Amino acid sequence: FVADTEHLTYNIFIPLNPESDKQQATVKQVVRELVNKKPQDTVTEPGPHDVPFKDGQLFGISRITVSDPKRGGYLLKGGVIHHEIDVPLDVVSGYVEYDSGDVEPDEPLIKTKPNTKTKVKVHIYYKLSKTPINPK
């Protein structure tokens, strides 16, 4: 978090890529088929299992770009949530909060599958405070 008190703006840097192999992700592959015109999900082998986070990615987070729907410029790029254009700072509330809503990535997540852009939604939300935040 970086605040510019002269211009009353702020920006954040939230990296999404893990820095070590110790961070784990649970992965599973699900096949959805229509059986009697109803969708049926089947978890394929080896079933849900833990792998190092960096090995569990179907697509690299660092390659995903998402534009900021409210301010313009990038919001997610290179695996980091960061506003390309600084955000106005509310000095009265005691916290900063941002909610992008559901937005499409700028490009398909898998280049050979165009619907991985149009059928995928990215939602970025954060709330930062110097004091504990009560959950809603």
C-alpha positions as CSV (number, residue, x, y, z in Angstrom):
1,F,0.0,0.0,0.0
2,V,1.4,3.4,-1.0
3,A,-0.4,6.6,-0.3
4,D,0.3,10.0,-1.9
5,T,-1.0,12.5,0.7
6,E,-0.2,15.5,-1.5
7,H,-2.5,14.3,-4.3
8,L,-4.8,12.2,-2.0
9,T,-4.4,9.1,-4.0
10,Y,-3.2,5.5,-3.2
11,N,-2.1,2.4,-4.9
12,I,-1.5,-1.2,-3.9
13,F,0.8,-4.0,-4.9
14,I,-0.6,-7.5,-4.2
15,P,1.4,-10.3,-5.7
16,L,-0.6,-13.5,-6.5
17,N,2.3,-15.8,-7.4
18,P,3.7,-17.8,-4.5
19,E,7.4,-17.4,-3.7
20,S,8.2,-20.9,-2.6
21,D,7.2,-24.6,-3.2
22,K,5.8,-24.8,0.3
23,Q,2.5,-23.2,-0.7
24,Q,0.1,-25.9,-1.8
25,A,-3.1,-25.9,-3.9
26,T,-5.7,-28.6,-4.1
27,V,-6.4,-29.5,-7.7
28,K,-8.9,-31.7,-9.4
29,Q,-10.2,-32.3,-12.9
30,V,-13.9,-32.5,-13.4
31,V,-15.6,-33.7,-16.6
32,R,-19.1,-32.5,-17.2
33,E,-21.3,-34.6,-19.4
34,L,-25.0,-34.5,-20.3
35,V,-26.8,-37.6,-19.1
36,N,-30.5,-37.7,-20.0
37,K,-30.2,-34.0,-20.8
38,K,-28.9,-33.2,-17.3
39,P,-25.3,-32.2,-16.5
40,Q,-23.4,-34.7,-14.5
41,D,-19.9,-34.0,-13.0
42,T,-17.3,-36.7,-12.6
43,V,-14.0,-36.2,-10.8
44,T,-11.3,-37.9,-12.8
45,E,-8.2,-39.7,-11.4
46,P,-6.2,-39.1,-9.3
47,G,-9.0,-37.1,-7.7
48,P,-8.4,-34.0,-5.5
49,H,-4.8,-33.8,-4.4
50,D,-2.3,-31.2,-3.2
51,V,0.5,-30.0,-5.5
52,P,2.9,-27.1,-5.2
53,F,0.9,-24.0,-6.2
54,K,3.0,-23.2,-9.2
55,D,2.5,-26.7,-10.6
56,G,-1.3,-26.6,-10.3
57,Q,-1.9,-23.8,-12.7
58,L,-3.6,-24.6,-16.0
59,F,-2.6,-21.1,-17.2
60,G,0.0,-18.9,-15.6
61,I,-1.4,-16.2,-13.4
62,S,1.5,-13.9,-14.6
63,R,0.1,-14.0,-18.1
64,I,-3.5,-12.9,-17.2
65,T,-4.3,-9.2,-17.7
66,V,-7.4,-7.5,-16.5
67,S,-8.3,-3.8,-17.2
68,D,-9.6,-1.7,-14.4
69,P,-13.3,-1.1,-15.3
70,K,-13.6,2.0,-13.1
71,R,-10.3,3.9,-13.7
72,G,-8.9,2.5,-16.9
73,G,-5.4,1.0,-17.3
74,Y,-4.5,-2.4,-15.9
75,L,-5.7,-3.8,-12.6
76,L,-4.0,-7.2,-12.9
77,K,-0.9,-7.7,-14.8
78,G,2.2,-9.8,-14.4
79,G,0.6,-11.7,-11.5
80,V,0.2,-8.5,-9.4
81,I,-2.9,-6.6,-8.5
82,H,-1.9,-2.9,-9.0
83,H,-3.8,0.1,-10.3
84,E,-2.1,1.5,-13.4
85,I,-3.9,4.8,-12.5
86,D,-3.8,5.8,-8.8
87,V,-7.1,5.6,-6.9
88,P,-8.6,8.6,-4.9
89,L,-7.8,8.2,-1.2
90,D,-10.6,8.6,1.3
91,V,-8.8,10.0,4.4
92,V,-12.0,10.1,6.5
93,S,-13.1,6.4,6.5
94,G,-9.8,4.9,7.9
95,Y,-9.7,2.2,5.3
96,V,-9.4,1.7,1.5
97,E,-11.7,-0.6,-0.4
98,Y,-12.0,-1.6,-4.0
99,D,-14.5,-3.9,-5.8
100,S,-14.0,-4.5,-9.5
101,G,-17.2,-6.5,-9.9
102,D,-17.2,-9.4,-12.4
103,V,-15.1,-8.5,-15.4
104,E,-13.7,-10.5,-18.3
105,P,-9.9,-10.9,-18.7
106,D,-8.4,-8.9,-21.5
107,E,-7.4,-12.0,-23.5
108,P,-8.5,-15.7,-23.4
109,L,-6.8,-17.5,-20.6
110,I,-6.1,-20.4,-23.0
111,K,-5.1,-19.0,-26.4
112,T,-6.6,-21.9,-28.4
113,K,-10.0,-21.6,-26.5
114,P,-11.7,-18.2,-27.2
115,N,-14.5,-18.9,-24.7
116,T,-11.9,-18.8,-21.9
117,K,-12.2,-15.0,-22.2
118,T,-16.0,-14.6,-22.6
119,K,-17.1,-17.4,-20.2
120,V,-14.6,-16.4,-17.5
121,K,-15.1,-13.7,-14.9
122,V,-12.5,-12.2,-12.7
123,H,-13.5,-10.4,-9.5
124,I,-11.0,-8.4,-7.6
125,Y,-11.9,-7.1,-4.1
126,Y,-9.8,-5.8,-1.3
127,K,-10.3,-3.9,1.9
128,L,-7.3,-2.6,3.8
129,S,-7.4,-1.0,7.2
130,K,-5.0,-0.1,10.1
131,T,-7.6,-1.5,12.5
132,P,-9.4,-4.9,12.6
133,I,-12.2,-5.1,10.1
134,N,-15.4,-6.7,11.3
135,P,-16.7,-9.3,8.8
136,K,-20.1,-8.6,7.3
